[in-house]
Structure formats: structure tokens, C-alpha cells
């Protein structure tokens, strides 16, 4: 079987699995789990085969015209280079782990068949984005992911938080998709084709006349999809969905699509120095701001959500300094340890009965209840903090090294200002990342007080997946820069000495400061808020426990100052900034004032005009014929003498009128 045929089957199998799951979900529920897991695993095997055959060498290209469209045809095209091959493997690995994990996590959920089908469709859409060689076909996968995220984030639709989060995710990403679509049409018009290879060829030949405008339009869509400032606010709220969905969105689909898209079309962005500078500023604000926000969050999933935003900032920062190898390297590394973090968080939430870190910090021996999650999450947090030799160290230092090369003049593909912005913001964020990673670990696993509730052992399907993902979190970094350089355009991924020392130093400093602060606060905390009803969650399936936690967890979705933990190092480290960071620096409030309230006011005005003006006119237009009809109906008495009298009276009136007219003439 040819490589092209195998590549077509990679996104097709999960799509067929989704269709079969929806059709058989009610009539044959026993087939739902196999239809969710097996097509994804088969797609993983095929994606690995495609990557092996591609080998980081010449890109695999194939195309067939879907339909004649005039001057700019739309083609079903494949373009598989080393980046696409590796990204497809990441997507299928994470999706397969999520599907297996979900069979245990949502084993008692009556909506599991539709959930599993949507996850498969989500996976298929992302694979379409990864392999597509035509921008319009890529747009199809791009939009299908947005629709799937709406339904998956709102899986627990009984809770108002889930309903609001799904709607917010859909609207914010669509807000970015409008200029994104305009940008796609603009670049296709100037290049004469939607084919990615032809667009890049037009860029190389100087055929793109307005690269800055096009790049900025495309960046708006990327900011929405990849949760970059200022369109990042939907991602923390999307934690209202099931934890496996969070792992899928954050690690391998949706948010990774924007980064991957820029990596595909990076020469187009390099054609505009202004666009590269804007991208660098966007990345710097995103990574530093999200790291500060993560340090103040109480909900364990919101900490990880802001962490994802920050790590995506590193990826866009690498792209801003024109190093797509470092960006995709960090995309792969981050996908492994972030999926592990979310899935381990799901086990912890199941065991603790709450999302709240403040509540977990008051539970003794929680780590003994979840040993698998404890050890694997420790590995993932070390990778997140970029501590050597874990994978995050190599990929994050590759980003910082790329920025250093721009600053020192070793590369001229990006402005020096972009290099300085990314380098300084990256070092600050490395410090903050280690700080909030250490804080999460301390509050979740080093708590004191009431014995943690015992909800029983987690299903084997959940714990096994954790150890599977722990392997790349530990070893992917060293393996990638030694074995996989061909897949990254032959780029040397080995970390540079300067950034390695600086990055590791600030990371260790952030962790040590946080630990010292925690030791100080725990030693002086005279009293703790009682655990109370937090430990009283009944045993049950993990998805139901999480739904209850979402519905009752006020720190995540209500008052951020509820039941503060005196041993929380984040409060002392941030000081007066803590309140603002916990609220995401009030960006939602700003957007509500600037956009939501004016739109609602406009909608209220339109409704008033429709009800009081338009409906009044419509009612008036209907009333006059009704009155005339009533008058005519009154004349229909059924009396023959009345009819004859009326006829004679009418005849007399007409005769008199005729005489008067004739006399006047």
C-alpha cells in the first residue's frame, strides 16, 4: 500500500469510527467502546508507518481537484513533511490514550456513545489539518474542531458553568475565525491557489503583495484557536468539560492547530518584519501573563489550562524568531507531558472529590490514595518546569536558544527586537512556570489534616495510560534532538550552553523559592479551614464526581477568595497581585464592558423596536381588514328583503350619481 493511501486512511478511520459509534450507540452499545478505541489505535499505527516511510526526507505530495471553481481551484491535497508526520503521531497517541482512559473515566455516563464519537471526529478533524495540503480543506478540519469543542466542553450541560464555557469557547474562536477566513482568501487570491506548496512558492518569488496584512489577519485566527492573548480567555473556562477532553484539546488538538498552521506557512510570516514583531509581543504577553495567572489559581485544571496558554506562548515565540523546528519540538514535548498532567489530574479529582487545591492541601496522605498519579504527575511537572533530563528541558531550551541566535545575529530571518522580547519573556516565564508547578505539587500531594477520602482504586485503563505517557515525558527530549533532526529540517535541536544554564537556573530558583515559601507558611499557619463536606463525595464514576465538583466548586467559578489556604505560597509570592491574577487580570470584565454589554444593549434595542414598532404596524395592518370583514359580515343577515332594499338603494345612488355627473359635464 502506498504512503499516500496510508495517509488518507489516517484521518478517515477515526471519522468512520465516529459515524459507526453514533449509529450503533443506542442499538448496539456493546460496540461503542471498541469503535472508539480501535479505529484510533489503527490510525496511530498507520501514522507511525507514514512517519517511518517519510523519514524526514522529501515531502509527500498528492492532489486531486475536487471541483472546478474558476481561477482559484480547491483541491483535496496532501502535504506531509517531517513536521506533519511527527505531529500526526502525537495526535493519534494522545487521542488513543484519551479514548482508552475515557472507557474507565466515563464508564457509567449515559452519554458516553456520543462523547466517544465526538472525540473520534475531533481527532479526525485535527489529522485533516495536519495532513492537508490545501488551505480550504484545512479550513474544514479547523471548523469541525470548533464545533466538536462546543459539544465536548458542554458535555456536562446540566451545569451552567459547562453551558457558558462551551458557548464562550465557540464564540471567541469564531471571532478569530472571521479575519482568518478573510486572510485565507486574500493569500489564495495573490498566490492564485489554495495549495500550500504554491502559496510558499509565491512567497519565495515575491508574489505576495500584502504580506503584513495577510499575516495579521491569519494571526487573529491563530490567537483564537491557540488561545493566545488577547483571545485566550475561553481556554480556562473550557475546563468545565470532562478531564479527558481537556487533555485532548490542550495536548494534541484545537490549540495546537494554530501553532502548527503558522509553522506550515512560516515563510509567509517571515516576509513581514512587523508581523514577526507582533507575534513576538503576543507570545511574550501570553506566556508571562498566563504564568502569573496560573500561580494564583485554586482549581487544579485551571492551573493546567493557564499552563497550556503559557507553553503555547513558547511555541509562538519560537515561530516569532523564525525557528519552526524548535516550535514543533516543544509542541511534541508539551503534548506528551500536558496530556499526562490532565489525565493524572482526573485521577486526583476522582480521589479527592474536588478540583480545589485549597481543599486538597487539607487532605492528609492523598498521594497514598493515588500512587500512579503521584509519580507520573511528578514526572510531568518536572518536564513542565524544564528540569533536565526531562523532555520539557530540551524543547524549552531549544526555544530560548533560537531567541539567543536572533539576539546574537546568528540568524537574520527575524528582527532582533523579536529575539530580545522572546528571550527575556521566556526566562521570566521559566521562573514562574517552575513556581506554579512546585505549588501545584505541594498543595496536591503534601497536604495535612483530615485523611483523604477513599473512593477506591481507579480503573486499570486510567492508570495504565498515565505510565504510557510518562515515558515520552521523561525520554522524548533526549531522543528527539539525537535521533530526529531530519524531521526538523535537519535543524540542530541540542540546547545551547548559555540558555541551558540560564533557563535551568531560573527554573530551579523558582522551585526553591516556592518550596521555601511553602515551608514558611505551613510552619506559621495556626489554623486550617476544616475539610467539611469536600470529603463527603460518594463513590462513583470519575466523570460524575467531576461534574459534581464543577457544580459546587466556588473557587474556580465564583468567589476566588473562598476558603483561602494559609499555606498557599502563591498568595505570598504574588502579594497584592494575587487577586488580579486569580481573576485572569480581569480581561473577561473588560470584554464584558467593551463588547458584551454593548451587544446586549443593541439586542435589547432591536427587540424593543421589533416589539413596539414593527409588531404595532403589523397588528395595525391586520386590524383594518378585520374591521372591514366584521362590517361586511354584519351585512350578511340572510334576509331577502334586506338584500333587495340594499340593491335598490345602491341603484338609486348610482342613478343620482350618474345624473349629477352628466349635469356637471
Residue pairs with C-beta under 8 A, 6 or more apart in sequence:
3 50
3 53
3 54
3 60
3 80
4 60
4 62
4 78
6 46
6 49
6 50
6 53
7 46
7 50
7 60
7 78
7 80
7 131
8 78
9 43
9 46
10 43
10 46
10 47
10 50
10 88
10 92
10 127
10 131
11 43
11 124
11 125
11 127
11 128
11 131
11 141
12 124
13 39
13 40
13 42
13 43
13 46
13 124
14 39
14 40
14 43
14 95
14 120
14 121
14 123
14 124
14 127
15 120
15 121
15 124
16 39
17 35
17 36
17 38
17 39
17 40
17 117
17 120
18 117
18 118
18 120
18 121
18 124
19 117
20 31
20 35
21 31
21 32
21 35
21 36
21 113
21 116
21 117
21 120
22 113
22 114
22 117
24 31
24 32
24 35
24 113
25 32
25 113
25 114
25 117
26 113
29 113
32 112
32 113
32 116
33 103
33 116
35 116
35 120
36 99
36 102
36 103
36 116
36 117
36 119
36 120
37 96
37 99
37 100
37 103
39 120
40 92
40 95
40 96
40 99
40 120
40 123
41 96
43 92
43 95
43 123
43 127
44 89
44 92
44 93
44 95
44 96
47 85
47 88
47 89
47 91
47 92
47 127
48 89
48 92
50 60
50 80
50 85
50 88
51 85
51 86
51 88
51 89
51 487
54 60
54 80
54 81
54 82
54 85
55 486
56 82
56 85
56 484
56 485
56 486
56 487
56 488
57 82
57 486
59 79
59 80
59 81
60 78
60 79
60 80
60 81
61 77
61 78
61 79
61 80
61 133
61 197
62 77
62 78
62 133
63 75
63 76
63 77
63 78
63 133
63 134
63 195
64 75
64 76
64 77
65 73
65 74
65 75
65 76
66 73
66 74
66 75
66 76
67 73
67 74
71 192
72 188
72 189
72 192
72 193
72 194
73 193
73 194
74 134
74 136
74 137
74 194
75 133
75 134
75 137
75 194
75 195
76 134
76 137
77 132
77 133
77 134
77 137
77 195
77 196
78 131
78 132
78 133
79 131
79 132
79 133
79 196
79 197
80 88
80 131
82 486
82 487
82 488
82 489
83 260
83 263
83 264
83 324
83 328
83 487
83 488
84 130
84 131
85 487
86 328
86 332
86 484
86 487
87 130
87 256
87 260
87 328
87 331
87 332
88 127
88 130
88 131
90 251
90 252
90 331
90 332
90 335
90 336
91 123
91 126
91 127
91 130
91 252
91 253
91 256
92 123
92 127
93 252
93 336
93 472
94 247
94 248
94 251
94 252
94 253
94 335
94 336
94 339
95 119
95 120
95 122
95 123
95 248
95 252
95 253
97 247
97 339
97 343
97 465
97 468
97 469
98 119
98 244
98 245
98 247
98 248
98 339
98 343
99 116
99 119
99 120
100 461
100 464
100 465
101 244
101 247
101 343
101 346
101 461
101 462
101 465
102 112
102 115
102 116
102 119
102 242
102 244
103 459
103 461
104 458
104 459
104 460
104 461
104 462
104 542
105 242
105 243
105 244
105 346
105 350
105 459
105 462
105 541
105 542
105 543
106 112
106 115
106 242
106 244
106 541
106 542
106 543
107 459
107 541
108 540
108 541
108 543
108 544
109 115
109 541
109 543
109 544
111 155
114 151
115 152
115 155
115 242
118 148
118 151
118 152
119 148
119 152
119 244
119 245
119 248
121 144
121 148
122 144
122 145
122 148
122 149
122 152
122 248
122 253
122 254
123 248
123 253
124 141
124 144
125 140
125 141
125 142
125 144
125 145
125 148
125 253
126 141
126 145
126 252
126 253
126 254
126 256
126 257
127 141
128 137
128 138
128 140
128 141
128 144
129 138
129 141
129 142
129 145
129 257
129 260
129 261
130 260
132 138
132 141
132 196
133 195
133 196
133 197
134 194
134 195
134 196
135 184
135 187
135 188
135 194
135 195
135 196
135 199
136 184
136 188
136 194
137 194
138 196
138 261
139 181
139 184
141 257
142 177
142 180
142 221
142 225
142 257
142 261
143 177
145 225
145 253
145 254
145 257
146 170
146 173
146 174
146 177
146 225
146 254
147 170
149 166
149 169
149 170
149 173
149 238
149 249
149 254
150 166
150 167
150 169
150 170
151 166
152 241
152 242
152 245
152 248
152 249
153 162
153 165
153 166
153 169
153 238
153 240
153 241
153 245
153 249
154 162
154 163
154 165
154 166
154 167
154 240
154 241
155 162
155 241
155 242
155 245
156 162
156 240
156 241
156 242
156 546
156 547
156 550
156 551
157 163
157 166
158 547
158 551
159 240
159 547
159 550
159 551
161 237
161 240
161 550
161 551
161 557
162 240
162 241
162 550
164 237
164 240
165 234
165 237
165 238
165 239
165 240
165 241
166 238
166 240
166 241
168 233
168 234
168 237
168 238
169 234
169 235
169 237
169 238
172 224
172 231
172 233
172 234
173 224
173 225
173 231
173 234
174 224
175 224
175 231
176 220
176 221
176 222
176 223
176 224
176 225
176 231
177 221
177 224
177 225
178 220
179 217
179 218
179 220
179 221
180 217
180 218
180 220
180 221
180 222
180 224
181 221
182 217
183 214
183 215
183 216
183 217
183 218
183 220
183 221
184 194
184 218
186 210
186 213
186 214
186 217
187 199
187 208
187 214
187 218
187 268
188 194
188 199
190 202
190 207
190 208
190 209
190 210
190 214
191 198
191 199
191 201
191 202
191 203
191 207
191 208
192 198
192 202
193 199
196 264
196 265
199 265
199 268
200 265
200 267
200 268
201 207
202 208
203 211
203 267
203 268
203 271
204 267
208 214
208 268
208 271
211 268
211 269
211 271
211 272
211 275
212 272
212 274
212 275
214 268
215 268
215 269
215 271
215 272
215 275
216 275
216 278
218 261
218 262
218 265
218 268
218 269
219 262
219 275
219 278
219 279
219 282
220 231
221 258
222 228
222 258
222 259
222 261
222 262
222 316
223 229
223 230
223 231
223 232
223 258
223 282
224 231
224 258
225 254
225 255
225 257
225 258
225 261
226 255
226 256
226 257
226 258
226 259
226 312
226 316
227 234
227 235
227 255
227 308
227 309
227 312
228 258
228 282
228 283
228 286
228 309
228 312
228 313
228 316
229 282
229 285
229 286
229 289
230 587
232 286
232 290
232 309
233 584
233 587
233 588
233 591
235 250
235 255
235 305
235 308
235 309
236 293
236 297
236 302
236 305
236 306
236 309
236 584
238 246
238 249
238 305
239 246
239 299
239 301
239 302
239 304
239 305
239 556
240 550
240 557
241 249
242 346
242 543
242 546
243 301
243 342
243 343
243 345
243 346
243 349
243 542
243 546
244 342
244 343
244 346
246 301
246 304
246 305
246 342
247 338
247 339
247 342
247 343
247 346
248 254
248 339
249 255
250 304
250 305
250 308
250 338
250 339
250 342
251 334
251 335
251 336
251 338
251 339
251 342
252 335
252 339
255 308
255 312
256 331
256 335
258 312
259 312
259 315
259 316
259 319
259 327
259 328
259 331
260 328
260 331
262 269
262 279
262 316
262 319
262 324
262 327
263 319
263 324
263 327
263 328
266 319
266 322
266 324
269 275
269 276
269 279
269 319
270 276
270 322
270 413
270 414
273 414
273 415
276 320
276 322
276 414
276 415
276 418
277 320
277 415
277 417
277 418
277 421
279 316
279 319
279 320
279 418
280 317
280 320
280 321
280 414
280 417
280 418
280 419
280 421
280 422
281 421
282 316
283 313
283 314
283 316
283 317
283 319
283 320
283 421
283 422
283 425
284 313
284 317
284 421
284 422
284 424
284 425
285 313
285 425
286 309
286 310
286 312
286 313
286 316
287 309
287 310
287 311
287 313
287 314
287 317
287 425
287 426
287 429
288 310
288 313
288 425
288 428
288 429
288 432
289 585
290 306
290 307
290 309
290 310
290 313
291 306
291 307
291 310
291 428
291 429
291 432
291 433
291 436
292 432
292 574
292 577
292 581
292 585
293 306
293 581
293 582
293 584
293 585
294 302
294 303
294 306
294 307
294 310
294 432
294 433
294 436
295 432
295 435
295 436
295 439
295 570
295 573
295 574
295 581
296 570
296 571
296 574
296 577
296 578
296 579
296 581
296 582
297 303
297 306
297 357
297 556
297 582
298 356
298 357
298 358
298 555
298 556
298 560
298 582
299 355
299 356
299 357
299 553
299 555
299 556
300 345
300 348
300 349
300 355
300 356
300 357
300 360
300 440
300 444
301 342
301 345
301 349
301 355
301 556
302 556
303 357
303 436
303 440
304 338
304 341
304 342
304 345
307 338
307 341
307 384
307 433
307 436
307 437
308 334
308 338
310 429
310 432
310 433
311 330
311 334
311 338
311 384
313 425
313 429
314 330
314 396
314 399
314 426
314 429
315 327
315 330
315 331
315 334
315 399
316 327
317 399
317 403
317 422
317 425
317 426
318 324
318 326
318 327
318 330
318 398
318 399
318 402
318 403
318 422
319 327
320 414
320 418
320 421
320 422
321 402
321 403
321 405
321 406
321 411
321 413
321 414
321 418
321 419
321 422
322 402
322 406
322 411
322 413
322 414
323 398
323 399
323 402
323 405
323 411
323 491
324 489
325 398
325 488
325 489
325 491
325 493
326 395
326 398
326 399
326 401
326 402
326 491
326 493
327 399
328 488
329 394
329 395
329 398
329 480
329 481
329 488
329 493
330 395
330 396
330 398
330 399
332 395
332 476
332 480
333 383
333 391
333 392
333 394
333 395
333 396
333 472
333 476
333 477
333 480
334 392
334 395
336 383
336 391
336 469
336 472
336 473
336 476
337 379
337 380
337 383
337 384
337 390
337 391
337 392
337 469
337 472
337 473
338 380
338 384
339 469
340 376
340 377
340 379
340 380
340 466
340 469
340 470
340 473
341 377
341 380
341 381
341 384
343 462
343 465
343 466
343 469
344 372
344 373
344 376
344 377
344 380
344 466
345 373
345 377
346 462
346 542
346 546
347 370
347 372
347 373
347 458
347 462
347 463
347 466
347 542
348 360
348 366
348 370
348 373
348 377
348 444
349 355
349 542
349 545
349 546
349 549
350 455
350 458
350 542
350 545
350 546
351 366
351 369
351 370
351 373
351 452
351 453
351 455
351 458
352 359
352 360
352 363
352 366
352 452
352 453
352 534
353 453
353 455
353 534
353 535
353 536
353 537
353 545
353 548
353 549
354 360
354 534
354 537
354 549
354 553
355 546
355 549
355 550
355 553
355 556
356 534
356 549
356 553
356 555
356 556
356 563
357 440
357 443
357 444
357 565
357 568
358 443
358 529
358 555
358 563
358 564
358 565
358 568
359 531
359 534
359 563
360 366
360 443
360 444
360 447
361 442
361 443
361 444
361 446
361 447
361 448
361 565
361 567
361 568
362 447
362 448
362 449
362 450
362 528
362 529
362 530
362 531
362 534
362 565
363 447
363 449
363 450
363 451
363 452
363 453
363 531
363 534
363 535
364 447
364 448
364 449
364 450
364 451
364 452
365 451
365 452
366 444
366 445
366 447
366 452
367 374
367 444
367 445
367 446
368 452
369 452
369 453
369 454
369 455
370 458
372 458
372 463
372 466
372 467
373 458
373 463
373 466
374 445
375 470
376 466
376 467
376 469
376 470
376 473
377 441
377 444
378 441
379 390
379 470
379 473
379 474
380 469
380 470
380 473
381 437
381 438
381 440
381 441
382 390
382 392
382 437
383 390
383 391
383 392
383 393
383 473
383 474
383 477
384 392
384 433
384 437
385 392
385 430
385 433
385 434
385 437
385 438
385 507
385 510
385 511
386 392
386 393
386 396
386 397
386 430
386 433
386 434
386 503
386 504
386 507
387 393
387 434
387 504
387 507
387 508
387 511
388 394
388 500
388 504
389 474
389 477
389 478
390 473
390 474
390 477
391 472
391 473
391 474
391 475
391 476
391 477
391 478
391 480
392 473
392 477
393 477
393 495
393 503
393 504
394 477
394 478
394 480
394 481
394 493
394 495
395 477
395 480
396 426
396 430
396 503
397 495
397 496
397 499
397 500
397 503
397 504
398 481
398 493
398 495
399 422
399 426
400 423
400 426
400 427
400 430
400 495
400 496
400 499
400 502
400 503
401 495
401 496
401 499
401 500
402 411
402 422
403 419
403 420
403 422
403 423
403 426
403 499
404 419
404 423
404 496
404 498
404 499
405 411
405 419
405 496
406 413
406 414
406 415
406 416
406 418
406 419
406 422
407 416
407 419
407 420
407 423
409 416
423 499
426 503
427 502
427 503
427 506
428 506
430 503
430 506
430 507
430 510
431 506
431 507
431 509
431 510
432 510
433 507
433 510
434 506
434 507
434 508
434 509
434 510
434 511
434 514
435 510
435 511
435 513
435 514
435 569
435 573
436 514
436 570
437 511
438 510
438 511
438 514
438 515
438 518
438 569
439 514
439 518
439 568
439 569
439 570
442 514
442 515
442 518
442 569
443 565
443 567
443 568
446 518
448 522
448 528
449 528
449 531
450 530
450 531
450 535
452 535
453 535
453 536
453 537
455 537
455 539
455 540
455 545
456 539
458 542
462 542
480 493
481 492
481 493
481 494
481 495
484 493
485 491
485 492
485 493
495 503
513 573
514 569
514 573
515 569
517 569
517 572
517 573
518 567
518 569
520 572
521 566
521 567
521 568
521 569
521 572
522 567
524 566
525 566
525 567
526 566
527 566
528 565
528 566
528 567
529 563
529 565
537 545
537 548
537 549
550 556
550 557
554 562
555 562
555 563
560 579
560 582
560 583
561 579
564 571
570 578
571 578
574 581
580 586
583 589
635 646
